[in-house]
Amino acid sequence: MKLAVEISLYPLNEDYVKYIKAFIDRLNEDKALFVSTSHTSTIVSGEYDHLIETMRIEMKKTFDELGQAIFVCKFLNANNMDLS
């Protein structure tokens, strides 16, 4: 099953840009994912299990680095969508 996630990250830190960039950069390193970034959110798509595991790992890294942050995520079954 394919999954798409629209993510908005709100680091609760004055130096928020570096944390957003680091999160997006880590997602972009994964060649099994399609990542599309806009001004307010990032859409990530890929195989369901891989994407869910990647989100778990990367969100935890962000919390560990930053302490406090807000992730707003929308999940969509993307089996019938062309997101590439």
N, C-alpha and C positions, 0 to 999 in steps of 0.2 A: 504494500500500500504506500502511496505517495502522500506526503504531508507538507503543508505550507504553514509557516508561522510568520505573522507580522509582529515585530518586536519594537517597542519603544523603551529605551533605558534612560532613567532619570537618576544619576548619581547624586547623593546628598552630600556634595562636596564642592567647594569653590572652584577647584581645578577639575571640573566635570568632563571637559572635552577629552582629556587624555584617557580617561576610563572608558568612555564611549568608543573612542578610536581603538583602544586595545581590544575591547570585546569584538568589534567588527573585524579587526585584523585577524584575530584568532579564528573567527568563522570563515574568513576568506582563505585561510591556509588549508582548509579541508576540501580537497578536490571532489569529494563525493556530494558536496552541497552546492546549490545554486544560491548566490547571495546578491541581492539588489538593494542598494541603499539610497534613500531619499533624505530630504532635510529633517523629517520628523520620525522616520521609522526605517527599519530594515526588514525585508522579506527574505526568508530563508526557506528553501524547499529541498526535499530529498526523500530517501526511503524512511518510513515511519520510525522504525526502531533505532536507526542510526541517528536521525535528527533528534529524537527524544533524549537519547543518551548524550549527544553532543550538547544539547541545551542544559541538561543536568550538570554536566562537567563545567561548562563555561559560565553558567550562572553562579555556581559555587565559587569558581575562581574569582569572579567579580566581587562577590560578597566578602571573600577572604582578603582581597586586596584593598577594598574600599570600606568595608564595615556596613554602611547603610546605603541602599539603593532601591529604587522602585523599578520593576520590570512590568510592563503592560504588554501582554501577549494575546494574540488571536490565533487560534488553531483552525485549520481548514483541511478537510479531506481533499487532496489535490489529484486523485486518480484520473479524473477527466479533464484536467487542465494542462495547458502547455505553458510552463513557467520558465522555460529556458530561453 
